[in-house]
């Protein structure tokens, strides 16, 4: 049982690494959207609004799985 649990936690680390990279990319996209919203006049036309909302939305979607994966990793270590 202990070997099985050890293999299961080792298999999760590459997934955590991928989620961490996606988390960083998502933060960059989110910050780019917020900066372009407040610092530029891109949001004055429709295409700019779509670009800004896409940056912010995609950034938040990419950020969301990493904390959940950390909770699953923490829960599997506490078993």
Secondary structure in CASP SS format (residue, H / E / C, confidence):
PFRMAT SS
TARGET T0000
AUTHOR 0000-0000-0000
METHOD secondary structure of the structure
MODEL  1
X C 1.00
X H 1.00
X H 1.00
X H 1.00
X H 1.00
X H 1.00
X H 1.00
X H 1.00
X H 1.00
X H 1.00
X H 1.00
X H 1.00
X H 1.00
X H 1.00
X H 1.00
X H 1.00
X H 1.00
X H 1.00
X H 1.00
X H 1.00
X H 1.00
X H 1.00
X H 1.00
X H 1.00
X H 1.00
X H 1.00
X H 1.00
X H 1.00
X H 1.00
X H 1.00
X H 1.00
X H 1.00
X H 1.00
X H 1.00
X H 1.00
X H 1.00
X H 1.00
X H 1.00
X H 1.00
X C 1.00
X C 1.00
X H 1.00
X H 1.00
X H 1.00
X C 1.00
X H 1.00
X H 1.00
X H 1.00
X H 1.00
X H 1.00
X H 1.00
X H 1.00
X H 1.00
X H 1.00
X H 1.00
X H 1.00
X H 1.00
X H 1.00
X H 1.00
X H 1.00
X H 1.00
X H 1.00
X H 1.00
X H 1.00
X H 1.00
X H 1.00
X H 1.00
X H 1.00
X H 1.00
X H 1.00
X H 1.00
X H 1.00
X H 1.00
X H 1.00
X H 1.00
X H 1.00
X H 1.00
X C 1.00
X C 1.00
END
